[in-house]
């Protein structure tokens, strides 16, 4: 289980992957996993479609990761799942030997009515963790936010939610992507003061194009430091230069984090194993 990896007293390295939405592109994910596996990660996570739309593919990929001899972390969003559907999904995961779940509330599906949203079984991720912890043997990861979740009224309130996840049974945390390391260090300090002792891995997304940065910021609300905005201004219209500069920025981010101390590094690879290879080779 992933919680045992963190107990080894060293920095853990992990990757995020996602099953392609188009069926005719699905086989590509196995090549991605194969290439990432060569880098010797401690675990590889695989995302889950909104409302369970990608759940079968999620299970297939998680199972494949396991068969490569690597711990798999199956994302699980509760917003579109009632208890019976959740139970069925977890039974299938267990049957495939998957032992780790990243418990998330998830974004509300576009076609979900107000009535369905209000009637959902789990309003927050901590409720799903508590429910599953009482009846399964999974290891649970949860999300945390260096710059708070966009719905949280304050950073303190967001930390309270983080503590609720830990108290419900979260064994470790992965952060949302961020570009300003000081925000991560503040999160570490404040989480410790809140009594949250579960390991926290820093979520790093290499920015290899100006468009990618725009999408990332709009989805996450994370701030962009001047050093990164200067890179985009200088290389945004030069694809190869932008790619190299973006990877170098991520490498420097990680080296600084490791120097300050961290439980782990979680790379959002966007299914591009070559980027993961360049970064991991430089920071290990």
C-alpha positions in Angstrom: 0.0 0.0 0.0 1.1 3.6 -0.7 0.9 4.5 3.0 3.7 2.0 3.6 5.9 3.7 0.9 5.8 6.9 2.8 7.0 5.2 6.0 10.4 4.4 4.3 11.7 7.9 5.3 12.7 9.1 1.8 11.1 11.3 -0.8 8.5 9.4 -2.8 8.1 10.0 -6.6 4.8 9.5 -8.4 3.0 10.3 -11.6 -0.5 11.1 -12.7 -2.0 9.6 -15.8 -5.5 9.8 -17.4 -7.4 7.4 -19.7 -8.0 9.1 -23.1 -11.7 10.0 -23.7 -11.7 8.6 -27.2 -12.0 4.8 -27.4 -9.7 4.6 -30.4 -6.9 6.3 -28.4 -7.3 4.2 -25.3 -4.5 1.7 -26.1 -2.0 4.6 -26.0 -2.3 4.8 -22.2 -0.6 1.4 -21.9 2.5 2.7 -23.7 2.5 5.8 -21.4 2.4 3.5 -18.3 5.1 1.3 -19.7 7.4 4.3 -20.2 6.7 5.7 -16.8 7.2 2.4 -15.2 10.8 2.4 -16.5 11.5 5.4 -14.2 10.8 3.4 -11.1 8.0 5.5 -9.5 6.6 4.6 -6.1 3.1 4.8 -7.5 1.1 6.0 -10.5 -2.3 7.5 -10.2 -5.1 7.3 -12.8 -7.9 9.8 -13.0 -11.7 9.2 -12.9 -14.2 10.7 -15.2 -16.8 13.1 -13.8 -19.7 11.2 -12.3 -18.1 7.9 -13.1 -18.0 8.4 -16.9 -14.6 6.9 -17.1 -14.8 4.4 -14.3 -14.3 1.2 -16.3 -11.2 2.6 -18.0 -10.0 3.9 -14.6 -10.1 0.3 -13.3 -8.5 -1.2 -16.4 -5.5 1.2 -16.2 -5.1 0.8 -12.4 -5.1 -2.9 -12.8 -2.5 -2.7 -15.6 -0.3 -0.5 -13.4 -0.5 -3.1 -10.6 0.6 -5.8 -13.0 3.7 -3.8 -13.8 4.7 -4.3 -10.2 3.9 -0.7 -9.2 1.4 0.6 -6.7 -1.6 2.1 -8.5 -3.7 4.9 -7.1 -7.3 5.0 -8.5 -8.9 8.4 -8.4 -12.5 8.3 -7.2 -14.9 11.2 -7.3 -18.0 10.9 -5.2 -20.1 13.8 -6.6 -22.0 11.6 -9.1 -22.0 8.3 -7.1 -24.7 7.0 -4.8 -23.6 4.4 -2.2 -24.6 1.3 -4.2 -22.6 2.5 -7.2 -19.7 3.3 -5.0 -19.8 -0.1 -3.3 -19.9 -1.8 -6.7 -17.0 0.2 -8.0 -14.8 -0.6 -5.0 -15.7 -4.3 -5.3 -14.3 -4.2 -8.8 -11.2 -2.3 -7.8 -10.5 -4.9 -5.0 -11.1 -7.8 -7.4 -8.3 -6.3 -9.6 -5.9 -6.1 -6.7 -6.0 -2.3 -6.5 -5.4 -1.2 -2.9 -5.2 2.6 -3.0 -7.9 5.2 -3.7 -7.5 9.0 -4.1 -10.8 10.2 -2.6 -12.2 13.3 -4.2 -15.5 15.1 -4.3 -15.0 16.0 -7.9 -16.6 18.7 -10.1 -20.4 18.6 -10.6 -21.2 17.0 -14.0 -22.7 19.4 -16.5 -25.9 17.3 -16.9 -26.5 16.9 -13.1 -29.7 18.6 -12.0 -29.9 20.7 -8.8 -32.1 18.0 -7.3 -29.5 15.3 -8.1 -26.7 17.4 -6.7 -28.4 18.1 -3.5 -29.5 14.4 -3.1 -26.0 13.0 -3.6 -24.8 10.5 -1.0 -21.6 12.3 -0.1 -21.3 16.1 0.0 -17.6 16.1 0.7 -14.6 13.7 0.2 -14.2 13.2 4.0 -17.7 11.6 4.1 -16.8 9.1 1.4 -13.5 8.3 3.1 -15.2 7.7 6.5 -17.9 5.5 4.8 -15.3 3.4 2.9 -12.8 3.2 5.8 -15.5 1.5 7.9 -16.1 -1.3 5.4 -13.0 -1.7 3.2 -9.3 -2.2 3.6 -8.2 0.4 1.1 -5.4 2.9 1.6 -6.8 6.4 1.1 -5.2 9.5 -0.4 -6.8 12.9 -0.5 -6.3 16.3 -2.1 -5.1 19.5 -0.5 -4.6 23.0 -1.8 -1.6 25.3 -1.2 -3.7 28.3 -2.3 -7.0 26.9 -1.0 -9.9 25.3 -2.9 -11.7 28.0 -4.9 -14.9 27.3 -3.1 -13.4 27.8 0.4 -14.0 31.2 2.0 -10.5 31.2 3.5 -7.3 29.3 3.8 -8.1 28.4 7.4 -11.5 27.0 6.4 -9.7 24.9 3.7 -7.3 23.6 6.3 -10.2 22.6 8.5 -11.5 20.5 5.6 -8.1 19.0 5.1 -8.0 18.0 8.8 -11.5 16.5 8.5 -10.1 14.3 5.7 -7.2 13.2 7.9 -9.5 12.5 10.8 -11.8 10.5 8.5 -8.9 8.3 7.5 -6.8 9.8 4.8 -3.4 8.2 4.9 -1.6 10.8 2.7 -2.3 14.0 0.7 -1.4 15.2 -2.8 -1.5 18.9 -3.5 -3.1 20.7 -6.4 -0.6 22.0 -8.8 1.2 25.2 -7.8 4.0 27.4 -9.1 5.0 29.4 -6.1 6.9 27.2 -3.7 6.3 29.6 -0.7 2.6 28.6 -0.9 3.6 24.9 -0.4 5.8 25.7 2.5 3.0 27.7 4.2 0.7 24.7 3.7 3.2 22.3 5.3 3.6 24.7 8.3 -0.1 25.4 8.8 -1.1 21.7 8.3 1.4 20.8 11.0 0.0 23.4 13.4 -3.5 22.0 12.7 -2.3 18.6 13.8 -2.3 17.1 10.4 0.5 14.5 10.4 -0.3 12.6 7.2 2.5 12.8 4.5 2.0 15.5 1.8 3.3 15.2 -1.7 3.9 18.4 -3.7 1.9 18.3 -7.0 4.0 19.7 -9.8 2.8 20.3 -13.4 5.5 21.2 -16.0 4.3 24.1 -18.2 5.5 23.4 -21.7 3.3 25.9 -23.6 1.6 29.2 -23.0 -1.8 27.7 -23.7 -1.3 25.0 -21.1 -0.5 27.6 -18.5 -3.7 29.5 -19.3 -5.8 26.4 -19.0 -4.1 25.3 -15.8 -4.6 28.7 -14.1 -8.3 29.0 -15.2 -9.0 25.5 -13.8 -7.1 25.7 -10.6 -6.9 29.4 -9.7 -3.2 29.1 -8.8 -1.1 32.2 -8.9 1.7 32.6 -11.5 5.0 34.0 -10.1 6.8 36.7 -12.2 9.6 34.2 -13.0 7.2 31.9 -14.8 5.2 34.7 -16.5 8.5 36.1 -17.8 9.3 32.7 -19.3 6.0 32.6 -21.1 6.4 36.2 -22.3 9.9 35.4 -23.6 9.3 31.9 -25.1 5.5 31.6 -25.5 5.7 31.8 -29.3 8.8 29.6 -29.6 7.5 26.0 -28.9 10.8 24.2 -28.4 12.3 27.0 -26.3 9.1 27.2 -24.2 9.1 23.4 -23.6 12.7 23.5 -22.4 12.2 26.5 -20.2 9.0 25.1 -18.7 10.7 21.8 -17.8 13.7 23.7 -16.3 11.2 25.7 -14.2 9.7 22.5 -12.9 13.1 21.0 -12.2 14.1 24.0 -10.2 10.8 24.0 -8.3 11.4 20.4 -7.3 15.1 20.9 -6.3 14.1 23.8 -4.1 11.2 21.8 -2.5 13.5 18.9 -1.8 16.1 21.2 -0.2 13.4 22.5 2.1 12.1 19.0 2.9 9.1 17.1 1.5 7.4 13.8 1.8 7.0 13.4 -2.0 6.8 14.8 -5.5 3.8 14.0 -7.6 4.2 14.9 -11.3 1.2 15.7 -13.4 2.7 14.3 -16.6 -0.3 15.0 -19.0 0.4 11.5 -20.4 3.8 12.6 -21.7 6.4 10.2 -20.2 9.3 11.9 -22.0 8.7 15.0 -19.8 8.6 12.8 -16.7 11.9 11.2 -17.7 13.7 14.5 -18.2 12.5 15.8 -14.8 13.0 12.7 -12.7 16.5 12.2 -14.2 17.4 15.7 -13.1 16.1 15.7 -9.6 16.8 12.2 -8.3 
